Amino acid sequence: MSRPQWPDSINSPSDIPGTVQYLVAWGHSAIDESNSGGVRIDERYEPYLRDLRLKALGSASDGARLIAAYTLAIAAASADPAVRGLHPGLVILDEPLQQNPDAEHRALFVAFLSKHLAQAARFQTIVFTSLQEQEVQALQAQNVRLVLPPGKHFLMPVSPARAEGGPTAIHELPPPSEASTTPSGT
């Protein structure tokens, strides 16, 4: 397999915009501003901190943060006009808070969603997650678009008519201005 031809400003996968910023923003415990210069991506797109593979560093929660950050960085790089990648422009994150992060990492996640890095993305991100009431309020105060399901559950039971092959009943969410402010799962 031949190496991809990068634009002049990109000499290796490590030069792809956004790679390190997402890892720092999501709070990977092995990476911060002081050592972020040591992050590199090898020719197989495996992320390293100096000579150590990132997926071997940090806590169990760091694995989920690494996957989310890496996925977002690939989408951001593909959307960059200098790279013009073939990414479809859509990232879906299914419960990025699933590892029950501590309060500090929950705050980093909320801050990430409301800060420039997420807001300036040239791709769409859909996040399915459970938020606490104060997190919902903080995101709404920053004008982050939230679609909150009515009630306690996003998934709704299938109507008996649909289960028997009858007409399909689709539950539509109210417009964002009418959405309940009670987050799912609390």
N, CA and C of each residue as an Amber inpcrd file, in Angstrom:
protein
   558
   0.8480000  -1.1740000   0.0000000   0.0000000   0.0000000   0.0000000
   0.8940000   1.2380000   0.0000000   0.6490000   2.1710000  -0.8690000
   1.4820000   3.3660000  -0.9470000   1.0210000   4.4160000   0.0610000
   1.9660000   5.2210000   0.4700000   1.6730000   6.2950000   1.4190000
   0.8410000   7.3670000   0.7240000  -0.1830000   7.9180000   1.4400000
  -0.9870000   8.9670000   0.8130000  -0.1480000  10.2040000   0.5190000
  -0.5340000  10.9160000  -0.4870000   0.1550000  12.1460000  -0.8350000
  -0.4840000  13.2910000  -0.0550000   0.3040000  13.8930000   0.8360000
  -0.1890000  14.9710000   1.6650000   0.0270000  16.3080000   0.9680000
  -0.8110000  17.2960000   1.2680000  -0.5300000  18.6490000   0.7830000
   0.8100000  19.1270000   1.3470000   1.3690000  20.1530000   0.7570000
   2.6930000  20.6460000   1.1590000   2.7940000  20.9630000   2.6460000
   1.6980000  21.4280000   3.2540000   1.7490000  21.8030000   4.6660000
   1.6980000  20.5950000   5.5970000   1.4370000  19.4170000   5.0680000
   1.3250000  18.2210000   5.8880000   2.3420000  17.2040000   5.4010000
   3.3110000  16.9120000   6.2670000   4.3860000  16.0010000   5.8990000
   4.1930000  14.5910000   6.4290000   3.3180000  14.4340000   7.4220000
   3.0630000  13.1220000   7.9980000   1.6950000  13.1540000   8.6740000
   1.1740000  11.9930000   9.0580000  -0.1030000  11.9960000   9.7780000
  -0.0800000  12.8530000  11.0380000   1.0820000  13.0000000  11.6860000
   1.1740000  13.8040000  12.9080000   0.8790000  15.2740000  12.6640000
   1.0130000  15.7360000  11.4340000   0.7660000  17.1370000  11.1140000
  -0.7110000  17.4310000  10.8260000  -1.5470000  16.4160000  10.8690000
  -2.9690000  16.6280000  10.5760000  -3.5650000  17.5320000  11.6500000
  -4.2500000  18.5970000  11.2550000  -4.8000000  19.5490000  12.2230000
  -5.7670000  18.8770000  13.1960000  -5.6990000  19.2530000  14.4730000
  -6.6760000  18.8140000  15.4550000  -6.3140000  17.5800000  16.2550000
  -5.3090000  16.8430000  15.8290000  -4.9970000  15.5810000  16.4940000
  -4.7710000  15.7680000  17.9890000  -3.8690000  16.6410000  18.3630000
  -3.5220000  16.8210000  19.7670000  -4.5730000  17.6580000  20.5000000
  -5.1300000  18.6570000  19.8370000  -6.0960000  19.5330000  20.5010000
  -7.2810000  18.7620000  21.0680000  -7.7830000  17.7920000  20.3370000
  -8.9150000  17.0070000  20.8370000  -8.5120000  16.1670000  22.0490000
  -7.3350000  15.5980000  22.0360000  -6.8850000  14.7980000  23.1790000
  -6.7520000  15.6570000  24.4340000  -6.2150000  16.8530000  24.2980000
  -6.0780000  17.7650000  25.4360000  -7.4630000  18.2320000  25.8870000
  -8.3190000  18.6050000  24.9380000  -9.6430000  19.1110000  25.2900000
 -10.4950000  18.0760000  26.0180000 -10.3600000  16.8160000  25.6450000
 -11.1510000  15.7640000  26.2820000 -10.5220000  15.2710000  27.5750000
  -9.3270000  15.7150000  27.8910000  -8.7240000  15.3970000  29.1800000
  -8.0880000  14.0340000  29.3040000  -7.4600000  13.5480000  28.2320000
  -6.7260000  12.2840000  28.3480000  -5.6750000  12.4730000  29.4410000
  -5.6540000  11.5840000  30.4340000  -4.8030000  11.7950000  31.6120000
  -3.3100000  11.7680000  31.3160000  -2.9020000  11.2070000  30.2050000
  -1.4730000  11.1500000  29.8800000  -1.0050000  12.3620000  29.0790000
  -1.9370000  13.2100000  28.6360000  -1.5760000  14.3260000  27.7570000
  -2.0940000  15.6340000  28.3300000  -1.2270000  16.6270000  28.3550000
  -1.6300000  17.9820000  28.7020000  -0.8250000  18.9510000  27.8450000
  -1.0040000  20.2300000  28.0780000  -0.3170000  21.2320000  27.2580000
   1.2030000  21.0840000  27.3330000   1.7270000  20.6420000  28.4790000
   3.1750000  20.5830000  28.6420000   3.8400000  19.4610000  27.8410000
   3.1320000  18.3590000  27.5970000   3.7610000  17.2510000  26.8620000
   3.0890000  16.9520000  25.5290000   2.1320000  17.7820000  25.1440000
   1.3810000  17.5150000  23.9170000   2.2670000  17.5360000  22.6650000
   3.4160000  18.2020000  22.7480000   4.3500000  18.2020000  21.6170000
   4.9570000  16.8330000  21.3590000   4.8640000  15.9360000  22.3440000
   5.4000000  14.5950000  22.1850000   4.4330000  13.6150000  21.5550000
   3.2240000  14.0740000  21.2170000   2.2510000  13.1900000  20.5830000
   2.5540000  13.1090000  19.0960000   2.5540000  11.8860000  18.5880000
   2.7640000  11.6820000  17.1580000   1.8610000  10.5430000  16.6960000
   1.6740000  10.4900000  15.4180000   0.8920000   9.4100000  14.8140000
   1.8060000   8.7380000  13.8010000   1.9210000   7.4230000  13.9130000
   2.8240000   6.7310000  12.9940000   2.1490000   6.5310000  11.6330000
   2.8550000   5.9090000  10.7210000   2.3480000   5.7270000   9.3610000
   1.1270000   4.8190000   9.2800000   0.8500000   4.0700000  10.3480000
  -0.3590000   3.2340000  10.4030000  -1.4790000   3.9500000  11.1630000
  -1.2760000   5.2470000  11.4630000  -2.2370000   6.0910000  12.1630000
  -2.4540000   5.6690000  13.6080000  -1.4520000   5.0900000  14.2090000
  -1.4880000   4.7080000  15.6250000  -0.9460000   5.8830000  16.4430000
  -1.7150000   6.4180000  17.4130000  -1.2220000   7.5580000  18.1940000
  -0.2540000   7.1210000  19.2970000   0.8080000   7.8960000  19.4560000
   1.8480000   7.6330000  20.4460000   2.1240000   8.8970000  21.2480000
   2.5630000   8.7210000  22.4840000   3.1590000   9.7940000  23.2670000
   4.6150000   9.3930000  23.4130000   5.4640000  10.0900000  22.7160000
   6.8720000   9.7150000  22.5470000   6.9440000   8.3060000  21.9660000
   7.4320000   7.3240000  22.7120000   7.5210000   5.9650000  22.1680000
   6.4660000   5.0170000  22.7210000   5.4790000   5.5360000  23.4440000
   4.4550000   4.6950000  24.0590000   3.1180000   4.8580000  23.3370000
   2.4740000   3.7410000  23.0250000   1.1620000   3.8050000  22.3810000
   0.1610000   4.4130000  23.3420000  -0.6100000   5.3910000  22.8860000
  -1.5590000   6.0850000  23.7500000  -2.6170000   5.1570000  24.3220000
  -3.0380000   4.1620000  23.5710000  -4.0970000   3.3060000  24.0990000
  -3.6160000   2.4660000  25.2690000  -2.3080000   2.4040000  25.5000000
  -1.7720000   1.6820000  26.6490000  -1.5580000   2.5960000  27.8540000
  -1.7710000   3.8860000  27.6950000  -1.5500000   4.8430000  28.7720000
  -2.8630000   5.3010000  29.3840000  -2.8350000   5.6620000  30.6490000
  -3.9850000   6.2640000  31.2980000  -4.9610000   5.2670000  31.8840000
  -6.1160000   5.7930000  32.2630000  -7.1600000   5.0090000  32.9240000
  -8.0710000   4.3400000  31.8980000  -9.0160000   3.5540000  32.4000000
  -9.9940000   2.9160000  31.5110000 -10.8310000   3.9720000  30.7840000
 -11.1420000   5.0540000  31.4700000 -11.9150000   6.1320000  30.8430000
 -11.1410000   6.8000000  29.7150000  -9.8200000   6.7840000  29.8030000
  -9.0000000   7.3940000  28.7600000  -9.1520000   6.6710000  27.4240000
  -9.4760000   5.3860000  27.4550000  -9.7020000   4.6590000  26.2060000
 -10.8620000   5.2470000  25.4270000 -11.9670000   5.5210000  26.1220000
 -13.1280000   6.1380000  25.4700000 -12.7990000   7.5490000  24.9930000
 -12.0470000   8.3000000  25.7990000 -11.6650000   9.6620000  25.3960000
 -10.7480000   9.6300000  24.1840000  -9.8400000   8.6600000  24.1310000
  -8.9340000   8.5340000  22.9960000  -9.7040000   8.2400000  21.7140000
 -10.6560000   7.3350000  21.7780000 -11.4460000   6.9880000  20.5960000
 -12.2430000   8.1940000  20.1100000 -12.9170000   8.8860000  21.0390000
 -13.7130000  10.0560000  20.6530000 -12.8330000  11.1520000  20.0670000
 -11.7230000  11.4480000  20.7400000 -10.8390000  12.5110000  20.2640000
 -10.2390000  12.1690000  18.9060000  -9.8350000  10.9480000  18.7400000
  -9.2220000  10.5130000  17.4810000 -10.2490000  10.5500000  16.3450000
 -11.4590000  10.1050000  16.6270000 -12.5290000  10.1300000  15.6230000
 -12.8290000  11.5600000  15.1870000 -12.9160000  12.4700000  16.1520000
 -13.1790000  13.8730000  15.8350000 -12.0050000  14.5020000  15.0820000
 -10.7860000  14.1460000  15.4470000  -9.6130000  14.7000000  14.7610000
  -9.5610000  14.2520000  13.3000000  -9.9170000  13.0060000  13.0360000
  -9.9330000  12.5210000  11.6540000 -10.9860000  13.2810000  10.8440000
 -12.1750000  13.4820000  11.4390000 -13.2200000  14.2400000  10.7430000
 -12.7750000  15.6790000  10.4950000 -12.1550000  16.2960000  11.5110000
 -11.6880000  17.6850000  11.3630000 -10.6110000  17.7890000  10.2920000
  -9.7030000  16.8280000  10.2780000  -8.6340000  16.8560000   9.2760000
  -9.2110000  16.7030000   7.8710000 -10.1660000  15.8230000   7.7100000
 -10.7660000  15.6200000   6.3870000 -11.5410000  16.8420000   5.9200000
 -12.1010000  17.5790000   6.8730000 -12.8650000  18.7770000   6.5110000
 -11.9620000  19.9700000   6.2280000 -10.7040000  19.8750000   6.5970000
  -9.7560000  20.9590000   6.3740000  -9.5130000  21.1070000   4.8650000
  -9.6430000  22.3210000   4.3300000  -9.4370000  22.5180000   2.8880000
  -8.0460000  22.1020000   2.4040000  -7.0400000  22.1500000   3.2810000
  -5.6930000  21.7580000   2.8740000  -5.5800000  20.2400000   2.7000000
  -6.4390000  19.4890000   3.3860000  -6.3720000  18.0310000   3.3340000
  -7.3770000  17.4550000   2.3400000  -8.5890000  17.9820000   2.3640000
  -9.6760000  17.5170000   1.4840000  -9.8300000  15.9900000   1.5400000
 -10.0740000  15.4940000   2.7420000 -10.2220000  14.0560000   2.9310000
 -11.5690000  13.5520000   2.4490000 -11.7450000  12.2550000   2.5640000
 -12.9570000  11.6130000   2.0690000 -13.9290000  11.2470000   3.1890000
 -13.8020000  11.8770000   4.3330000 -14.7080000  11.6300000   5.4560000
 -16.1030000  12.1270000   5.0890000 -17.1760000  11.4220000   5.4930000
 -18.5260000  11.8540000   5.1200000 -18.9990000  13.1200000   5.8300000
 -18.2730000  13.6150000   6.8170000 -18.6620000  14.8590000   7.4770000
 -19.6500000  14.6810000   8.6120000 -19.7900000  13.4780000   9.1250000
 -20.7160000  13.1970000  10.2210000 -20.0240000  12.2720000  11.2170000
 -20.0600000  12.6630000  12.4920000 -19.5370000  11.8230000  13.5690000
 -20.6630000  11.6130000  14.5630000 -20.8830000  10.3680000  14.9550000
 -21.8770000  10.0470000  15.9750000 -21.1320000   9.4750000  17.1740000
 -21.2950000  10.1210000  18.3180000 -20.6780000   9.6570000  19.5600000
 -21.7850000   9.0750000  20.4390000 -21.6860000   7.8000000  20.7110000
 -22.6910000   7.1130000  21.5150000 -22.1870000   6.9940000  22.9450000
 -22.7530000   7.8020000  23.8200000 -22.4570000   7.8250000  25.2440000
 -20.9580000   7.9580000  25.5480000 -20.3690000   9.0990000  25.1580000
 -18.9480000   9.3010000  25.4390000 -18.6410000   9.3930000  26.9370000
 -19.6690000   9.5370000  27.7540000 -19.4760000   9.5730000  29.2050000
 -19.7300000   8.2140000  29.8490000 -19.7150000   7.1500000  29.0430000
 -20.0920000   5.8280000  29.5220000 -19.1930000   5.2520000  30.6070000
 -17.9800000   5.6950000  30.7160000 -17.0620000   5.1540000  31.7170000
 -17.2060000   5.8400000  33.0730000 -18.3310000   6.5380000  33.2800000
 -18.6040000   7.2410000  34.5380000 -17.4330000   8.1270000  34.9560000
 -17.1180000   9.1180000  34.1360000 -15.9780000   9.9690000  34.4590000
 -16.2290000  10.7840000  35.7270000 -15.1510000  11.2170000  36.3340000
 -15.2540000  12.0550000  37.5210000 -15.7750000  13.4360000  37.1240000
 -16.0440000  14.2520000  38.1350000 -16.6210000  15.5810000  37.8960000
 -15.7200000  16.4320000  37.0010000 -14.4080000  16.3150000  37.1480000
 -13.4760000  17.1030000  36.3340000 -13.6150000  16.7580000  34.8490000
 -13.7090000  15.4730000  34.5240000 -13.8120000  15.0710000  33.1190000
 -15.1990000  15.3560000  32.5510000 -16.2340000  15.3080000  33.3730000
 -17.5650000  15.7140000  32.9080000 -17.5330000  17.2000000  32.5500000
 -16.8870000  18.0000000  33.4000000 -16.7830000  19.4380000  33.1370000
 -15.9820000  19.7030000  31.8640000 -14.9170000  18.9330000  31.6290000
 -14.1410000  19.0850000  30.3950000 -14.9920000  18.7650000  29.1700000
 -15.8310000  17.7370000  29.2700000 -16.7040000  17.3590000  28.1600000
 -17.6890000  18.4890000  27.8520000 -18.3320000  19.0360000  28.8800000
 -19.2840000  20.1370000  28.6840000 -18.5550000  21.3560000  28.1180000
 -17.3770000  21.6540000  28.6580000 -16.5960000  22.7920000  28.1460000
 -16.2180000  22.5760000  26.6880000 -15.8410000  21.3490000  26.3500000
 -15.4750000  21.0380000  24.9670000 -16.6410000  21.3330000  24.0220000
 -17.8470000  20.8970000  24.3880000 -18.9990000  21.0960000  23.5140000
 -19.3400000  22.5670000  23.3130000 -19.0130000  23.3930000  24.2810000
 -19.3840000  24.8050000  24.1790000 -18.2480000  25.7050000  23.7190000
 -17.0650000  25.1690000  23.5520000 -15.9180000  25.9870000  23.1660000
 -15.7170000  26.0130000  21.6580000 -14.7930000  26.8550000  21.2430000
 -14.5120000  27.0960000  19.8290000 -14.1850000  25.8190000  19.0580000
 -13.4070000  24.9190000  19.6420000 -12.9800000  23.7240000  18.9290000
 -14.1780000  22.9310000  18.4010000 -15.1950000  22.7600000  19.2290000
 -16.3890000  22.0280000  18.7840000 -17.2970000  22.9100000  17.9390000
 -17.4480000  24.1700000  18.3100000 -18.3580000  25.0650000  17.6090000
 -17.8860000  25.4170000  16.2070000 -16.5730000  25.4110000  15.9840000
 -16.0330000  25.7950000  14.6760000 -15.8460000  24.6080000  13.7350000
 -16.2360000  23.4330000  14.1790000 -16.0450000  22.2380000  13.3480000
 -16.7750000  22.3840000  12.0180000 -16.1550000  21.8760000  10.9570000
 -16.7570000  21.9180000   9.6190000 -17.4490000  20.6010000   9.2990000
 -17.8480000  19.8920000  10.3360000 -18.5610000  18.6290000  10.1790000
 -19.6120000  18.5640000  11.2810000 -20.5760000  17.7080000  11.1110000
 -21.6510000  17.5820000  12.0910000 -21.3190000  16.4790000  13.0870000
 -21.5920000  16.7610000  14.3530000 -21.4030000  15.7660000  15.4000000
 -22.7260000  15.5790000  16.1250000 -23.1420000  14.3450000  16.2420000
 -24.3370000  14.0030000  17.0060000 -23.8680000  13.2120000  18.2180000
 -24.2490000  13.6740000  19.4000000 -23.8210000  13.0430000  20.6410000
 -25.0510000  12.5200000  21.3700000 -25.0410000  11.2380000  21.6620000
 -26.0740000  10.6300000  22.4920000 -25.4470000  10.4070000  23.8580000
 -25.9450000  11.1040000  24.8720000 -25.3680000  10.9580000  26.2030000
 -26.3670000  11.3850000  27.2710000 -26.0920000  11.0080000  28.4860000
 -26.8930000  11.4260000  29.6350000 -26.1940000  12.6060000  30.2870000
 -26.9360000  13.6760000  30.4710000 -26.3860000  14.8770000  31.0850000
 -27.1320000  15.1880000  32.3680000 -26.4270000  15.7930000  33.3000000
 -27.0530000  16.2670000  34.5210000 -27.7050000  17.6100000  34.2370000
 -28.6860000  17.9720000  35.0450000 -29.4520000  19.2050000  34.8140000
 -28.5420000  20.4190000  34.6820000 -27.5480000  20.5590000  35.5430000
 -26.6620000  21.7260000  35.4710000 -25.8200000  21.7120000  34.1950000
 -25.5180000  20.5340000  33.6630000 -24.7710000  20.4390000  32.4110000
 -25.6460000  20.8900000  31.2410000 -26.9100000  20.4960000  31.2550000
 -27.8580000  20.9410000  30.2290000 -27.9690000  22.4580000  30.2580000
 -28.1280000  23.0200000  31.4400000 -28.2580000  24.4720000  31.5720000
 -26.9980000  25.1940000  31.0930000 -25.8260000  24.6590000  31.4260000
 -24.5730000  25.2880000  30.9950000 -24.4520000  25.2700000  29.4780000
 -24.8180000  24.1670000  28.8460000 -24.7470000  24.0760000  27.3850000
 -25.7650000  24.9990000  26.7260000 -26.9700000  25.0530000  27.2720000
 -27.9820000  25.9500000  26.7110000 -27.5620000  27.4100000  26.8560000
 -26.9000000  27.7440000  27.9530000 -26.4160000  29.1140000  28.1520000
 -25.3580000  29.4940000  27.1170000 -24.6580000  28.4990000  26.5850000
 -23.6340000  28.7280000  25.5610000 -24.1950000  28.5590000  24.1440000
 -25.5130000  28.4300000  24.0220000 -26.2000000  28.2670000  22.7380000
 -25.8090000  26.9960000  21.9890000 -25.4970000  25.9390000  22.7380000
 -25.2520000  24.6380000  22.1270000 -26.6160000  24.0210000  21.8620000
 -26.8370000  23.5650000  20.6460000 -28.1440000  23.0100000  20.2870000
 -28.2940000  21.6280000  20.9030000 -29.3350000  21.4900000  21.7140000
 -29.6460000  20.2220000  22.3550000 -31.0300000  19.7730000  21.9140000
 -31.1700000  18.5120000  21.6450000 -32.4790000  17.9140000  21.3970000
 -32.6920000  16.9470000  22.5410000 -33.6300000  17.2930000  23.3920000
 -33.8710000  16.5000000  24.5950000 -35.1710000  15.7220000  24.4320000
 -35.1230000  14.4290000  24.6860000 -36.3390000  13.6320000  24.5180000
 -37.3500000  13.9460000  25.6150000 -38.6320000  13.8570000  25.2780000
 -39.6340000  14.0350000  26.3240000 -39.5900000  12.8220000  27.2550000
 -39.8190000  13.0340000  28.5130000 -39.8120000  11.9230000  29.4520000
 -38.4020000  11.5020000  29.7990000 -38.2710000  10.2470000  30.2090000
 -36.9830000   9.7690000  30.6930000 -36.2010000   8.9560000  29.6770000
 -36.8140000   8.5580000  28.5740000 -36.1380000   7.6530000  27.6480000
 -36.2130000   8.1830000  26.2200000 -35.1000000   8.0730000  25.5080000
 -35.0560000   8.5050000  24.1170000 -35.7660000   7.5030000  23.2150000
 -35.5710000   6.2260000  23.4790000 -36.2220000   5.1880000  22.6790000
 -37.6460000   4.9840000  23.1770000 -38.5580000   4.8180000  22.2680000
 -39.9600000   4.6240000  22.6060000 -40.3880000   3.2170000  22.2190000
 -41.3690000   2.6630000  22.9380000 -41.8600000   1.3220000  22.5710000
 -42.4700000   1.3240000  21.1700000 -42.3670000   0.2050000  20.5050000
 -42.9700000   0.0380000  19.1780000 -44.4450000  -0.2340000  19.3730000
 -45.2730000   0.4460000  18.5900000 -46.7130000   0.2380000  18.7130000
 -47.0790000  -1.1670000  18.2450000 -48.1460000  -1.7630000  18.8110000
 -48.5480000  -3.1140000  18.3900000 -48.8280000  -3.2040000  16.8900000
 -49.4010000  -2.1510000  16.2900000 -49.6990000  -2.1810000  14.8580000
 -48.4230000  -2.3250000  14.0400000 -47.3840000  -1.6290000  14.4520000
 -46.1140000  -1.7040000  13.7170000 -45.4730000  -3.0820000  13.9080000
 -45.5330000  -3.6080000  15.1260000 -44.9340000  -4.9080000  15.4010000
 -45.5980000  -6.0080000  14.5670000 -46.8670000  -5.8400000  14.2280000
 -47.5930000  -6.8400000  13.4400000 -47.5540000  -6.5300000  11.9470000
 -46.7220000  -5.6020000  11.5290000 -46.6020000  -5.2680000  10.1180000
 -47.5930000  -4.2090000   9.6660000 -48.2540000  -3.5670000  10.6210000
 -49.2330000  -2.5280000  10.2950000 -48.5500000  -1.1990000  10.0280000
 -49.3280000  -0.1140000  10.0390000 -48.7800000   1.2180000   9.7740000
 -47.6890000   1.5770000  10.7780000 -46.7250000   2.3210000  10.3230000
 -45.6170000   2.7320000  11.1620000 -46.0160000   3.9630000  11.9620000
 -45.7960000   3.9050000  13.2580000 -46.0400000   5.0490000  14.1290000
 -44.6860000   5.6540000  14.4780000 -44.4820000   6.9010000  14.1180000
 -43.2120000   7.5700000  14.3830000 -43.4440000   8.6210000  15.4460000
 -42.6230000   8.5970000  16.4730000 -42.6890000   9.6000000  17.5260000
 -41.7520000  10.7340000  17.1410000 -42.2770000  11.9270000  16.9860000
 -41.4330000  13.0540000  16.6200000 -41.1350000  13.8910000  17.8470000
 -39.8880000  14.3480000  17.9500000 -39.4890000  15.2160000  19.0430000
 -40.0390000  16.6100000  18.7950000 -40.3900000  17.3240000  19.8790000
 -40.8400000  18.7050000  19.6990000 -39.6760000  19.5710000  19.2310000
 -39.9760000  20.7270000  18.6320000 -38.8950000  21.6420000  18.2430000
 -38.0440000  21.9850000  19.4570000 -36.7580000  22.3450000  19.2540000
 -35.8580000  22.6070000  20.3780000 -36.4050000  23.5850000  21.4020000
 -37.1340000  24.5940000  20.9900000 -37.6630000  25.5790000  21.9300000
 -38.7240000  24.9990000  22.8510000 -39.3510000  23.9090000  22.4330000
 -40.3850000  23.2810000  23.2340000 -39.8880000  22.0450000  23.9570000
 -38.6400000  21.6480000  23.7420000 -38.1170000  20.4240000  24.3270000
 -38.0510000  20.5270000  25.8330000 -38.2970000  19.4470000  26.4810000
 -38.1750000  19.3790000  27.9260000 -36.7330000  19.6170000  28.3250000
 -36.5140000  20.2330000  29.4610000 -35.1430000  20.4430000  29.9150000
 -34.7080000  19.3370000  30.8570000 -35.4930000  18.2680000  30.9480000
 -35.0910000  17.1400000  31.7770000 -34.2640000  16.2080000  30.9310000
 -32.9620000  16.0580000  31.2570000 -32.1050000  15.2030000  30.4460000
 -32.4430000  13.7470000  30.6440000 -32.1030000  12.9670000  29.6510000
 -32.3240000  11.5220000  29.6890000 -31.4320000  10.8920000  30.7380000
 -31.9580000   9.9180000  31.4380000 -31.1540000   9.1170000  32.3350000
 -30.9120000   9.7240000  33.7010000 -31.5830000  10.8120000  34.0570000
 -31.3680000  11.3530000  35.4030000 -32.6010000  11.1950000  36.2350000
